[in-house]
Amino acid sequence: MSKKRVLSGMQSSGKLHLGNYLGALENWVEMQKDYDCFYFVADWHALSTNYEDTANLKENVIDIGINWLAAGLKPDTCTMFIQSLIPQHAVLHLLFSMITPIPWLERVPSYKEKMENVSSRDLHTYGFLGYPVLQAADIVLYNAHLVPVGIDQLPHLELTREIVRHFHQIYKKEVFVLPEGKLGEVKKLPGLDGRKMSKSYGNAIFLSDTPQEREHKILRQMVTDPARVRRNDPGNPDVCHVHSFHKVFSDAATCAQLDKDCRSAAIGCVDCKKILVKNLAARMAKFDAERPVWAAQPKKVMEVLHDGTAKARKVAETTLRAAEDAIGISLPDFE
Ligand code: SF4
């Protein structure tokens, strides 16, 4: 029996950080064993919110490729490609935009949330409103059966399914696979200051950071229990971001012991952080060994992405042709 196809992407709006590694990349590496995985660099999506800030876009694409390969994605096992090199995404996006009612887009929760909360950029653009339409095209071009999602992304996927059903209803032909969400445990890692880990907050541990840079950030910048001023003060691990990291990188017995020692002031914050540095280094050891190897060969990384793009483009071409046939706009080839 052929494997089910999975599709997922990562925006190239900034360098990847530890949160991306835990929240998605580790899971991608596992999924490639059981599914026919298509993973793409979503560089057009990066423009939907960062259309003015494009200076590092190309550099970010290569950085993503380096991190994917260092994490263990295998070019002969999964298909890695770059969205903007496959124009079929843009064409299908356009075709879908013809049939997608605007209120469907305006009611997407993340749209409303960002419009209310983001003040640093003007998001009153069609590209930002139409982002989920492009996302729908990304998914169905490859006839993906499954899309890994967190609970908060389910409305996006439901919109994709609505667009697909609407298309099939209007043009009376079942062209696309109706994708399902693959809900998994999404491990969320806060930034060094407890807010969401993000380059723009200056609180991220990047995948491109060396183990020494990572250690420096943890020892110097990671915020502990603010009420624990002196070494002898008992601390509260429930409000400490170091402890949040321990819950991800240290085993249950260590976490329980540190919880106890913190509350009784048996351990100081520097020693507690040093244990974290050690456990994080153990978890990232394979990645840390692989990353410099791939970082030294950007040409090879681009080759992998180009090969994957060529393979993905063929699938996208076939699907788009079927969609155009259903609509009735494809013209016969004239030689
Ligand atoms: S001992 Fe550890 S858990 Fe307790 S406040 Fe210090 S860093 Fe946080």
py3Dmol code that shows the C-alpha trace and the ligand (Angstrom):
import py3Dmol

protein = """\
ATOM      1  CA  MET A   1       0.000   0.000   0.000  1.00  0.00           C
ATOM      2  CA  SER A   2       1.391   3.408  -0.905  1.00  0.00           C
ATOM      3  CA  LYS A   3       2.177   5.810   1.887  1.00  0.00           C
ATOM      4  CA  LYS A   4      -0.113   8.699   2.697  1.00  0.00           C
ATOM      5  CA  ARG A   5       1.242  12.070   1.668  1.00  0.00           C
ATOM      6  CA  VAL A   6       2.036  14.765   4.249  1.00  0.00           C
ATOM      7  CA  LEU A   7       2.631  18.409   3.408  1.00  0.00           C
ATOM      8  CA  SER A   8       4.118  21.077   5.642  1.00  0.00           C
ATOM      9  CA  GLY A   9       6.074  24.300   5.240  1.00  0.00           C
ATOM     10  CA  MET A  10       8.233  26.775   7.125  1.00  0.00           C
ATOM     11  CA  GLN A  11       8.301  30.496   6.462  1.00  0.00           C
ATOM     12  CA  SER A  12      11.644  32.011   5.580  1.00  0.00           C
ATOM     13  CA  SER A  13      10.936  35.235   7.463  1.00  0.00           C
ATOM     14  CA  GLY A  14      13.852  34.760   9.858  1.00  0.00           C
ATOM     15  CA  LYS A  15      16.462  32.351  11.116  1.00  0.00           C
ATOM     16  CA  LEU A  16      15.042  29.171  12.638  1.00  0.00           C
ATOM     17  CA  HIS A  17      15.226  28.852  16.403  1.00  0.00           C
ATOM     18  CA  LEU A  18      14.979  26.135  19.015  1.00  0.00           C
ATOM     19  CA  GLY A  19      11.201  26.570  19.157  1.00  0.00           C
ATOM     20  CA  ASN A  20      10.958  25.663  15.442  1.00  0.00           C
ATOM     21  CA  TYR A  21      13.137  22.618  16.052  1.00  0.00           C
ATOM     22  CA  LEU A  22      10.959  21.248  18.846  1.00  0.00           C
ATOM     23  CA  GLY A  23       7.617  22.443  17.525  1.00  0.00           C
ATOM     24  CA  ALA A  24       8.021  21.097  13.995  1.00  0.00           C
ATOM     25  CA  LEU A  25      11.384  19.858  12.779  1.00  0.00           C
ATOM     26  CA  GLU A  26      11.812  16.930  15.176  1.00  0.00           C
ATOM     27  CA  ASN A  27       8.333  15.795  14.204  1.00  0.00           C
ATOM     28  CA  TRP A  28       9.079  16.155  10.470  1.00  0.00           C
ATOM     29  CA  VAL A  29      12.130  13.924  10.822  1.00  0.00           C
ATOM     30  CA  GLU A  30       9.985  11.229  12.454  1.00  0.00           C
ATOM     31  CA  MET A  31       7.179  11.526   9.890  1.00  0.00           C
ATOM     32  CA  GLN A  32       9.466  10.990   6.898  1.00  0.00           C
ATOM     33  CA  LYS A  33       9.806   7.350   7.999  1.00  0.00           C
ATOM     34  CA  ASP A  34       6.087   6.592   7.715  1.00  0.00           C
ATOM     35  CA  TYR A  35       4.736   9.064   5.150  1.00  0.00           C
ATOM     36  CA  ASP A  36       5.500  10.443   1.714  1.00  0.00           C
ATOM     37  CA  CYS A  37       6.515  13.859   3.020  1.00  0.00           C
ATOM     38  CA  PHE A  38       6.643  17.090   1.023  1.00  0.00           C
ATOM     39  CA  TYR A  39       8.280  19.908   2.978  1.00  0.00           C
ATOM     40  CA  PHE A  40       8.588  23.386   1.538  1.00  0.00           C
ATOM     41  CA  VAL A  41      10.268  26.701   2.258  1.00  0.00           C
ATOM     42  CA  ALA A  42       7.332  29.118   2.299  1.00  0.00           C
ATOM     43  CA  ASP A  43       9.152  32.166   0.968  1.00  0.00           C
ATOM     44  CA  TRP A  44       6.040  33.737  -0.577  1.00  0.00           C
ATOM     45  CA  HIS A  45       4.255  33.368   2.733  1.00  0.00           C
ATOM     46  CA  ALA A  46       7.127  35.215   4.391  1.00  0.00           C
ATOM     47  CA  LEU A  47       6.148  38.233   2.260  1.00  0.00           C
ATOM     48  CA  SER A  48       2.562  38.276   3.563  1.00  0.00           C
ATOM     49  CA  THR A  49       3.681  39.978   6.770  1.00  0.00           C
ATOM     50  CA  ASN A  50       7.295  40.941   5.986  1.00  0.00           C
ATOM     51  CA  TYR A  51       6.910  42.414   2.502  1.00  0.00           C
ATOM     52  CA  GLU A  52       9.153  45.377   3.337  1.00  0.00           C
ATOM     53  CA  ASP A  53      11.875  43.441   5.090  1.00  0.00           C
ATOM     54  CA  THR A  54      13.354  41.257   2.359  1.00  0.00           C
ATOM     55  CA  ALA A  55      17.086  41.811   2.874  1.00  0.00           C
ATOM     56  CA  ASN A  56      17.757  38.348   4.321  1.00  0.00           C
ATOM     57  CA  LEU A  57      15.166  36.339   2.431  1.00  0.00           C
ATOM     58  CA  LYS A  58      17.648  34.380   0.265  1.00  0.00           C
ATOM     59  CA  GLU A  59      20.007  33.824   3.179  1.00  0.00           C
ATOM     60  CA  ASN A  60      17.077  32.524   5.259  1.00  0.00           C
ATOM     61  CA  VAL A  61      16.155  29.988   2.556  1.00  0.00           C
ATOM     62  CA  ILE A  62      19.649  28.480   2.675  1.00  0.00           C
ATOM     63  CA  ASP A  63      19.653  28.585   6.474  1.00  0.00           C
ATOM     64  CA  ILE A  64      16.399  26.628   6.519  1.00  0.00           C
ATOM     65  CA  GLY A  65      17.883  24.028   4.144  1.00  0.00           C
ATOM     66  CA  ILE A  66      20.985  23.684   6.342  1.00  0.00           C
ATOM     67  CA  ASN A  67      18.850  23.174   9.449  1.00  0.00           C
ATOM     68  CA  TRP A  68      16.554  20.658   7.755  1.00  0.00           C
ATOM     69  CA  LEU A  69      19.462  18.528   6.596  1.00  0.00           C
ATOM     70  CA  ALA A  70      21.330  18.827   9.891  1.00  0.00           C
ATOM     71  CA  ALA A  71      18.184  17.769  11.760  1.00  0.00           C
ATOM     72  CA  GLY A  72      18.005  14.585   9.700  1.00  0.00           C
ATOM     73  CA  LEU A  73      15.655  15.178   6.776  1.00  0.00           C
ATOM     74  CA  LYS A  74      16.875  12.897   3.983  1.00  0.00           C
ATOM     75  CA  PRO A  75      16.684  13.983   0.336  1.00  0.00           C
ATOM     76  CA  ASP A  76      16.054  10.399  -0.792  1.00  0.00           C
ATOM     77  CA  THR A  77      13.245   9.917   1.729  1.00  0.00           C
ATOM     78  CA  CYS A  78      11.287  13.172   1.604  1.00  0.00           C
ATOM     79  CA  THR A  79      10.837  15.989  -0.930  1.00  0.00           C
ATOM     80  CA  MET A  80      12.203  19.375   0.105  1.00  0.00           C
ATOM     81  CA  PHE A  81      11.377  22.328  -2.135  1.00  0.00           C
ATOM     82  CA  ILE A  82      11.071  26.091  -2.467  1.00  0.00           C
ATOM     83  CA  GLN A  83       7.584  27.522  -2.951  1.00  0.00           C
ATOM     84  CA  SER A  84       8.526  30.513  -5.125  1.00  0.00           C
ATOM     85  CA  LEU A  85      10.255  28.273  -7.690  1.00  0.00           C
ATOM     86  CA  ILE A  86       6.951  26.558  -8.443  1.00  0.00           C
ATOM     87  CA  PRO A  87       4.663  29.130 -10.110  1.00  0.00           C
ATOM     88  CA  GLN A  88       1.759  26.648 -10.026  1.00  0.00           C
ATOM     89  CA  HIS A  89       1.229  27.746  -6.403  1.00  0.00           C
ATOM     90  CA  ALA A  90       0.533  31.284  -7.593  1.00  0.00           C
ATOM     91  CA  VAL A  91      -1.744  30.158 -10.433  1.00  0.00           C
ATOM     92  CA  LEU A  92      -3.867  27.903  -8.254  1.00  0.00           C
ATOM     93  CA  HIS A  93      -3.982  30.653  -5.626  1.00  0.00           C
ATOM     94  CA  LEU A  94      -5.397  32.962  -8.289  1.00  0.00           C
ATOM     95  CA  LEU A  95      -7.971  30.392  -9.415  1.00  0.00           C
ATOM     96  CA  PHE A  96      -9.044  29.751  -5.813  1.00  0.00           C
ATOM     97  CA  SER A  97      -9.240  33.494  -5.130  1.00  0.00           C
ATOM     98  CA  MET A  98     -11.933  33.730  -7.840  1.00  0.00           C
ATOM     99  CA  ILE A  99     -14.269  31.469  -5.872  1.00  0.00           C
ATOM    100  CA  THR A 100     -13.404  32.265  -2.246  1.00  0.00           C
ATOM    101  CA  PRO A 101     -15.896  34.605  -0.563  1.00  0.00           C
ATOM    102  CA  ILE A 102     -14.146  37.421   1.316  1.00  0.00           C
ATOM    103  CA  PRO A 103     -16.080  36.825   4.596  1.00  0.00           C
ATOM    104  CA  TRP A 104     -14.536  33.329   4.767  1.00  0.00           C
ATOM    105  CA  LEU A 105     -11.123  35.003   4.970  1.00  0.00           C
ATOM    106  CA  GLU A 106     -12.145  37.773   7.342  1.00  0.00           C
ATOM    107  CA  ARG A 107     -13.401  35.310   9.919  1.00  0.00           C
ATOM    108  CA  VAL A 108     -10.139  33.313  10.193  1.00  0.00           C
ATOM    109  CA  PRO A 109      -9.162  33.806  13.888  1.00  0.00           C
ATOM    110  CA  SER A 110      -5.448  34.455  13.244  1.00  0.00           C
ATOM    111  CA  TYR A 111      -6.359  37.186  10.717  1.00  0.00           C
ATOM    112  CA  LYS A 112      -8.538  39.023  13.210  1.00  0.00           C
ATOM    113  CA  GLU A 113      -5.987  38.550  15.980  1.00  0.00           C
ATOM    114  CA  LYS A 114      -3.062  39.913  13.975  1.00  0.00           C
ATOM    115  CA  MET A 115      -5.064  42.840  12.613  1.00  0.00           C
ATOM    116  CA  GLU A 116      -5.882  43.818  16.194  1.00  0.00           C
ATOM    117  CA  ASN A 117      -2.439  43.243  17.685  1.00  0.00           C
ATOM    118  CA  VAL A 118       0.229  43.995  15.073  1.00  0.00           C
ATOM    119  CA  SER A 119       0.929  47.722  14.950  1.00  0.00           C
ATOM    120  CA  SER A 120       4.496  47.684  13.613  1.00  0.00           C
ATOM    121  CA  ARG A 121       3.416  46.815  10.038  1.00  0.00           C
ATOM    122  CA  ASP A 122       0.484  47.702   7.827  1.00  0.00           C
ATOM    123  CA  LEU A 123      -1.315  44.419   7.244  1.00  0.00           C
ATOM    124  CA  HIS A 124      -4.235  45.907   5.294  1.00  0.00           C
ATOM    125  CA  THR A 125      -3.028  44.121   2.180  1.00  0.00           C
ATOM    126  CA  TYR A 126      -4.688  41.594  -0.086  1.00  0.00           C
ATOM    127  CA  GLY A 127      -1.690  39.270   0.390  1.00  0.00           C
ATOM    128  CA  PHE A 128      -2.257  39.090   4.125  1.00  0.00           C
ATOM    129  CA  LEU A 129      -6.007  38.586   3.829  1.00  0.00           C
ATOM    130  CA  GLY A 130      -5.499  36.024   1.063  1.00  0.00           C
ATOM    131  CA  TYR A 131      -2.765  34.110   2.902  1.00  0.00           C
ATOM    132  CA  PRO A 132      -5.061  31.117   3.660  1.00  0.00           C
ATOM    133  CA  VAL A 133      -6.010  30.897  -0.041  1.00  0.00           C
ATOM    134  CA  LEU A 134      -2.346  30.528  -0.975  1.00  0.00           C
ATOM    135  CA  GLN A 135      -2.039  27.994   1.819  1.00  0.00           C
ATOM    136  CA  ALA A 136      -4.963  26.024   0.369  1.00  0.00           C
ATOM    137  CA  ALA A 137      -3.206  25.983  -3.014  1.00  0.00           C
ATOM    138  CA  ASP A 138       0.060  24.834  -1.375  1.00  0.00           C
ATOM    139  CA  ILE A 139      -1.668  21.866   0.213  1.00  0.00           C
ATOM    140  CA  VAL A 140      -3.913  20.596  -2.549  1.00  0.00           C
ATOM    141  CA  LEU A 141      -1.379  20.978  -5.376  1.00  0.00           C
ATOM    142  CA  TYR A 142       0.368  17.932  -3.919  1.00  0.00           C
ATOM    143  CA  ASN A 143      -2.818  16.031  -3.063  1.00  0.00           C
ATOM    144  CA  ALA A 144      -1.685  15.911   0.543  1.00  0.00           C
ATOM    145  CA  HIS A 145      -3.777  13.586   2.713  1.00  0.00           C
ATOM    146  CA  LEU A 146      -2.433  14.975   5.964  1.00  0.00           C
ATOM    147  CA  VAL A 147      -1.260  18.336   7.199  1.00  0.00           C
ATOM    148  CA  PRO A 148       0.423  18.508  10.629  1.00  0.00           C
ATOM    149  CA  VAL A 149      -1.363  21.208  12.605  1.00  0.00           C
ATOM    150  CA  GLY A 150      -1.678  22.553  16.097  1.00  0.00           C
ATOM    151  CA  ILE A 151      -5.190  23.169  17.462  1.00  0.00           C
ATOM    152  CA  ASP A 152      -4.870  26.898  16.660  1.00  0.00           C
ATOM    153  CA  GLN A 153      -4.236  26.158  12.962  1.00  0.00           C
ATOM    154  CA  LEU A 154      -7.307  23.967  12.492  1.00  0.00           C
ATOM    155  CA  PRO A 155      -9.463  26.891  11.211  1.00  0.00           C
ATOM    156  CA  HIS A 156      -6.924  27.424   8.384  1.00  0.00           C
ATOM    157  CA  LEU A 157      -7.186  23.816   7.347  1.00  0.00           C
ATOM    158  CA  GLU A 158     -10.970  23.890   7.574  1.00  0.00           C
ATOM    159  CA  LEU A 159     -10.890  26.841   5.184  1.00  0.00           C
ATOM    160  CA  THR A 160      -8.779  24.795   2.757  1.00  0.00           C
ATOM    161  CA  ARG A 161     -11.371  22.036   2.939  1.00  0.00           C
ATOM    162  CA  GLU A 162     -14.184  24.541   2.349  1.00  0.00           C
ATOM    163  CA  ILE A 163     -12.430  25.955  -0.705  1.00  0.00           C
ATOM    164  CA  VAL A 164     -11.879  22.448  -2.095  1.00  0.00           C
ATOM    165  CA  ARG A 165     -15.533  21.456  -1.540  1.00  0.00           C
ATOM    166  CA  HIS A 166     -16.666  24.738  -3.110  1.00  0.00           C
ATOM    167  CA  PHE A 167     -14.426  24.142  -6.142  1.00  0.00           C
ATOM    168  CA  HIS A 168     -15.746  20.594  -6.611  1.00  0.00           C
ATOM    169  CA  GLN A 169     -19.327  21.820  -6.291  1.00  0.00           C
ATOM    170  CA  ILE A 170     -18.935  24.652  -8.812  1.00  0.00           C
ATOM    171  CA  TYR A 171     -16.987  22.733 -11.456  1.00  0.00           C
ATOM    172  CA  LYS A 172     -18.645  19.361 -10.816  1.00  0.00           C
ATOM    173  CA  LYS A 173     -15.408  17.427 -10.767  1.00  0.00           C
ATOM    174  CA  GLU A 174     -13.445  15.922  -7.863  1.00  0.00           C
ATOM    175  CA  VAL A 175      -9.957  17.183  -8.622  1.00  0.00           C
ATOM    176  CA  PHE A 176      -8.326  17.487  -5.218  1.00  0.00           C
ATOM    177  CA  VAL A 177      -7.787  15.257  -2.216  1.00  0.00           C
ATOM    178  CA  LEU A 178      -9.628  16.659   0.803  1.00  0.00           C
ATOM    179  CA  PRO A 179      -6.805  17.070   3.355  1.00  0.00           C
ATOM    180  CA  GLU A 180      -7.121  16.118   6.997  1.00  0.00           C
ATOM    181  CA  GLY A 181      -5.346  17.713   9.955  1.00  0.00           C
ATOM    182  CA  LYS A 182      -2.735  15.611  11.678  1.00  0.00           C
ATOM    183  CA  LEU A 183      -2.958  16.780  15.244  1.00  0.00           C
ATOM    184  CA  GLY A 184       0.183  16.121  17.203  1.00  0.00           C
ATOM    185  CA  GLU A 185       1.599  17.183  20.496  1.00  0.00           C
ATOM    186  CA  VAL A 186       3.089  20.597  19.809  1.00  0.00           C
ATOM    187  CA  LYS A 187       5.896  21.280  22.225  1.00  0.00           C
ATOM    188  CA  LYS A 188       6.010  24.985  22.902  1.00  0.00           C
ATOM    189  CA  LEU A 189       9.182  26.569  24.142  1.00  0.00           C
ATOM    190  CA  PRO A 190       9.154  30.098  25.570  1.00  0.00           C
ATOM    191  CA  GLY A 191      11.871  32.595  24.728  1.00  0.00           C
ATOM    192  CA  LEU A 192      14.661  33.520  27.154  1.00  0.00           C
ATOM    193  CA  ASP A 193      12.346  36.078  28.776  1.00  0.00           C
ATOM    194  CA  GLY A 194       9.242  33.890  28.868  1.00  0.00           C
ATOM    195  CA  ARG A 195       7.468  35.560  25.934  1.00  0.00           C
ATOM    196  CA  LYS A 196       6.965  33.672  22.671  1.00  0.00           C
ATOM    197  CA  MET A 197      10.378  32.791  21.211  1.00  0.00           C
ATOM    198  CA  SER A 198      10.920  35.219  18.371  1.00  0.00           C
ATOM    199  CA  LYS A 199      13.767  36.972  16.610  1.00  0.00           C
ATOM    200  CA  SER A 200      11.935  40.289  16.902  1.00  0.00           C
ATOM    201  CA  TYR A 201      11.792  40.040  20.712  1.00  0.00           C
ATOM    202  CA  GLY A 202      15.553  39.359  20.903  1.00  0.00           C
ATOM    203  CA  ASN A 203      14.818  36.326  23.095  1.00  0.00           C
ATOM    204  CA  ALA A 204      15.573  33.443  20.751  1.00  0.00           C
ATOM    205  CA  ILE A 205      18.123  30.651  20.802  1.00  0.00           C
ATOM    206  CA  PHE A 206      18.840  30.141  17.114  1.00  0.00           C
ATOM    207  CA  LEU A 207      19.669  26.830  15.517  1.00  0.00           C
ATOM    208  CA  SER A 208      22.687  28.577  14.037  1.00  0.00           C
ATOM    209  CA  ASP A 209      23.981  29.441  17.536  1.00  0.00           C
ATOM    210  CA  THR A 210      26.997  27.371  18.551  1.00  0.00           C
ATOM    211  CA  PRO A 211      26.764  25.346  21.806  1.00  0.00           C
ATOM    212  CA  GLN A 212      28.932  28.061  23.402  1.00  0.00           C
ATOM    213  CA  GLU A 213      26.584  30.863  22.251  1.00  0.00           C
ATOM    214  CA  ARG A 214      23.632  28.854  23.514  1.00  0.00           C
ATOM    215  CA  GLU A 215      25.310  28.411  26.898  1.00  0.00           C
ATOM    216  CA  HIS A 216      26.073  32.129  27.089  1.00  0.00           C
ATOM    217  CA  LYS A 217      22.429  33.029  26.386  1.00  0.00           C
ATOM    218  CA  ILE A 218      21.135  30.624  29.014  1.00  0.00           C
ATOM    219  CA  LEU A 219      23.600  31.665  31.714  1.00  0.00           C
ATOM    220  CA  ARG A 220      23.455  35.406  31.029  1.00  0.00           C
ATOM    221  CA  GLN A 221      20.010  36.130  29.620  1.00  0.00           C
ATOM    222  CA  MET A 222      17.514  33.488  30.659  1.00  0.00           C
ATOM    223  CA  VAL A 223      15.104  34.948  33.200  1.00  0.00           C
ATOM    224  CA  THR A 224      14.603  33.037  36.469  1.00  0.00           C
ATOM    225  CA  ASP A 225      12.077  33.544  39.284  1.00  0.00           C
ATOM    226  CA  PRO A 226      12.257  37.354  39.681  1.00  0.00           C
ATOM    227  CA  ALA A 227      11.362  37.094  43.385  1.00  0.00           C
ATOM    228  CA  ARG A 228      14.462  34.996  44.103  1.00  0.00           C
ATOM    229  CA  VAL A 229      16.947  37.765  44.714  1.00  0.00           C
ATOM    230  CA  ARG A 230      19.555  36.120  46.944  1.00  0.00           C
ATOM    231  CA  ARG A 231      21.060  32.631  46.729  1.00  0.00           C
ATOM    232  CA  ASN A 232      19.436  31.699  50.057  1.00  0.00           C
ATOM    233  CA  ASP A 233      15.927  32.781  49.011  1.00  0.00           C
ATOM    234  CA  PRO A 234      13.653  29.855  48.161  1.00  0.00           C
ATOM    235  CA  GLY A 235      12.505  29.979  44.537  1.00  0.00           C
ATOM    236  CA  ASN A 236       9.332  29.111  42.678  1.00  0.00           C
ATOM    237  CA  PRO A 237       9.980  26.904  39.623  1.00  0.00           C
ATOM    238  CA  ASP A 238       6.379  27.400  38.454  1.00  0.00           C
ATOM    239  CA  VAL A 239       7.200  30.956  37.365  1.00  0.00           C
ATOM    240  CA  CYS A 240      10.765  30.279  36.208  1.00  0.00           C
ATOM    241  CA  HIS A 241      11.551  29.987  32.486  1.00  0.00           C
ATOM    242  CA  VAL A 242      14.643  27.880  33.188  1.00  0.00           C
ATOM    243  CA  HIS A 243      12.341  25.318  34.723  1.00  0.00           C
ATOM    244  CA  SER A 244      10.059  25.435  31.646  1.00  0.00           C
ATOM    245  CA  PHE A 245      13.129  24.464  29.602  1.00  0.00           C
ATOM    246  CA  HIS A 246      14.031  21.721  32.063  1.00  0.00           C
ATOM    247  CA  LYS A 247      10.569  20.206  31.531  1.00  0.00           C
ATOM    248  CA  VAL A 248      11.460  19.832  27.854  1.00  0.00           C
ATOM    249  CA  PHE A 249      15.131  18.867  28.038  1.00  0.00           C
ATOM    250  CA  SER A 250      15.599  17.123  31.400  1.00  0.00           C
ATOM    251  CA  ASP A 251      14.065  13.831  32.506  1.00  0.00           C
ATOM    252  CA  ALA A 252      11.186  13.656  34.981  1.00  0.00           C
ATOM    253  CA  ALA A 253      13.377  12.621  37.935  1.00  0.00           C
ATOM    254  CA  THR A 254      15.751  15.571  37.372  1.00  0.00           C
ATOM    255  CA  CYS A 255      12.829  17.986  37.063  1.00  0.00           C
ATOM    256  CA  ALA A 256      11.299  16.705  40.315  1.00  0.00           C
ATOM    257  CA  GLN A 257      14.627  17.005  42.157  1.00  0.00           C
ATOM    258  CA  LEU A 258      15.277  20.524  40.827  1.00  0.00           C
ATOM    259  CA  ASP A 259      11.743  21.578  41.762  1.00  0.00           C
ATOM    260  CA  LYS A 260      12.367  20.432  45.333  1.00  0.00           C
ATOM    261  CA  ASP A 261      15.881  21.916  45.550  1.00  0.00           C
ATOM    262  CA  CYS A 262      14.702  25.259  44.152  1.00  0.00           C
ATOM    263  CA  ARG A 263      11.868  25.578  46.672  1.00  0.00           C
ATOM    264  CA  SER A 264      14.243  24.814  49.567  1.00  0.00           C
ATOM    265  CA  ALA A 265      17.077  26.944  48.151  1.00  0.00           C
ATOM    266  CA  ALA A 266      19.282  23.842  48.082  1.00  0.00           C
ATOM    267  CA  ILE A 267      20.427  24.794  44.586  1.00  0.00           C
ATOM    268  CA  GLY A 268      21.404  28.150  43.121  1.00  0.00           C
ATOM    269  CA  CYS A 269      20.178  29.431  39.755  1.00  0.00           C
ATOM    270  CA  VAL A 270      23.610  29.221  38.096  1.00  0.00           C
ATOM    271  CA  ASP A 271      23.953  25.533  38.947  1.00  0.00           C
ATOM    272  CA  CYS A 272      20.380  24.883  37.865  1.00  0.00           C
ATOM    273  CA  LYS A 273      21.122  26.573  34.531  1.00  0.00           C
ATOM    274  CA  LYS A 274      24.333  24.567  34.108  1.00  0.00           C
ATOM    275  CA  ILE A 275      22.340  21.342  34.370  1.00  0.00           C
ATOM    276  CA  LEU A 276      20.030  22.671  31.671  1.00  0.00           C
ATOM    277  CA  VAL A 277      22.982  23.563  29.430  1.00  0.00           C
ATOM    278  CA  LYS A 278      24.290  20.008  29.782  1.00  0.00           C
ATOM    279  CA  ASN A 279      20.947  18.328  29.042  1.00  0.00           C
ATOM    280  CA  LEU A 280      20.207  20.629  26.112  1.00  0.00           C
ATOM    281  CA  ALA A 281      23.655  19.890  24.668  1.00  0.00           C
ATOM    282  CA  ALA A 282      22.957  16.134  24.953  1.00  0.00           C
ATOM    283  CA  ARG A 283      19.618  16.489  23.117  1.00  0.00           C
ATOM    284  CA  MET A 284      21.188  18.622  20.363  1.00  0.00           C
ATOM    285  CA  ALA A 285      24.474  16.679  20.060  1.00  0.00           C
ATOM    286  CA  LYS A 286      23.658  15.046  16.713  1.00  0.00           C
ATOM    287  CA  PHE A 287      22.336  18.296  15.254  1.00  0.00           C
ATOM    288  CA  ASP A 288      25.364  20.234  16.537  1.00  0.00           C
ATOM    289  CA  ALA A 289      27.703  17.752  14.852  1.00  0.00           C
ATOM    290  CA  GLU A 290      25.809  17.858  11.529  1.00  0.00           C
ATOM    291  CA  ARG A 291      25.087  21.575  11.236  1.00  0.00           C
ATOM    292  CA  PRO A 292      28.647  22.799  10.542  1.00  0.00           C
ATOM    293  CA  VAL A 293      29.026  20.055   7.926  1.00  0.00           C
ATOM    294  CA  TRP A 294      26.006  21.336   5.956  1.00  0.00           C
ATOM    295  CA  ALA A 295      26.729  25.001   6.686  1.00  0.00           C
ATOM    296  CA  ALA A 296      30.090  24.545   4.946  1.00  0.00           C
ATOM    297  CA  GLN A 297      28.384  23.366   1.739  1.00  0.00           C
ATOM    298  CA  PRO A 298      25.642  25.884   0.838  1.00  0.00           C
ATOM    299  CA  LYS A 299      25.883  24.844  -2.824  1.00  0.00           C
ATOM    300  CA  LYS A 300      25.030  21.255  -1.960  1.00  0.00           C
ATOM    301  CA  VAL A 301      22.150  22.428   0.215  1.00  0.00           C
ATOM    302  CA  MET A 302      20.747  24.430  -2.721  1.00  0.00           C
ATOM    303  CA  GLU A 303      21.192  21.396  -4.970  1.00  0.00           C
ATOM    304  CA  VAL A 304      19.047  19.342  -2.609  1.00  0.00           C
ATOM    305  CA  LEU A 305      16.364  22.050  -2.608  1.00  0.00           C
ATOM    306  CA  HIS A 306      16.506  22.405  -6.401  1.00  0.00           C
ATOM    307  CA  ASP A 307      16.241  18.633  -6.957  1.00  0.00           C
ATOM    308  CA  GLY A 308      13.255  18.485  -4.617  1.00  0.00           C
ATOM    309  CA  THR A 309      11.715  21.482  -6.388  1.00  0.00           C
ATOM    310  CA  ALA A 310      12.010  19.764  -9.781  1.00  0.00           C
ATOM    311  CA  LYS A 311      10.243  16.686  -8.400  1.00  0.00           C
ATOM    312  CA  ALA A 312       7.518  18.711  -6.670  1.00  0.00           C
ATOM    313  CA  ARG A 313       6.952  20.860  -9.761  1.00  0.00           C
ATOM    314  CA  LYS A 314       5.950  17.797 -11.796  1.00  0.00           C
ATOM    315  CA  VAL A 315       3.280  16.861  -9.241  1.00  0.00           C
ATOM    316  CA  ALA A 316       2.060  20.467  -9.081  1.00  0.00           C
ATOM    317  CA  GLU A 317       1.897  20.716 -12.876  1.00  0.00           C
ATOM    318  CA  THR A 318      -0.312  17.621 -13.138  1.00  0.00           C
ATOM    319  CA  THR A 319      -2.692  18.832 -10.438  1.00  0.00           C
ATOM    320  CA  LEU A 320      -2.946  22.325 -11.865  1.00  0.00           C
ATOM    321  CA  ARG A 321      -3.663  20.939 -15.319  1.00  0.00           C
ATOM    322  CA  ALA A 322      -6.513  18.859 -13.868  1.00  0.00           C
ATOM    323  CA  ALA A 323      -7.905  21.937 -12.105  1.00  0.00           C
ATOM    324  CA  GLU A 324      -7.765  23.994 -15.306  1.00  0.00           C
ATOM    325  CA  ASP A 325      -9.480  21.179 -17.200  1.00  0.00           C
ATOM    326  CA  ALA A 326     -12.272  21.109 -14.634  1.00  0.00           C
ATOM    327  CA  ILE A 327     -12.746  24.878 -14.927  1.00  0.00           C
ATOM    328  CA  GLY A 328     -12.548  24.656 -18.708  1.00  0.00           C
ATOM    329  CA  ILE A 329      -9.731  27.111 -19.287  1.00  0.00           C
ATOM    330  CA  SER A 330      -6.938  24.812 -20.431  1.00  0.00           C
ATOM    331  CA  LEU A 331      -6.214  25.116 -24.125  1.00  0.00           C
ATOM    332  CA  PRO A 332      -4.942  22.230 -26.228  1.00  0.00           C
ATOM    333  CA  ASP A 333      -1.204  22.264 -26.956  1.00  0.00           C
ATOM    334  CA  PHE A 334      -0.414  23.556 -30.444  1.00  0.00           C
ATOM    335  CA  GLU A 335       2.813  22.359 -31.937  1.00  0.00           C
TER     336      GLU A 335
END
"""
ligand_1 = """\
8
SF4
S 16.882 27.305 40.922
Fe 16.328 26.866 38.813
S 14.109 26.717 38.825
Fe 14.710 27.739 40.715
S 14.552 29.932 40.224
Fe 16.691 29.289 39.928
S 16.797 28.782 37.753
Fe 14.649 28.806 38.322
"""
view = py3Dmol.view(width=600, height=400)
view.addModel(protein, "pdb")
view.setStyle({"model": 0}, {"cartoon": {"style": "trace"}})
view.addModel(ligand_1, "xyz")
view.setStyle({"model": 1}, {"stick": {}})
view.zoomTo()
view.show()
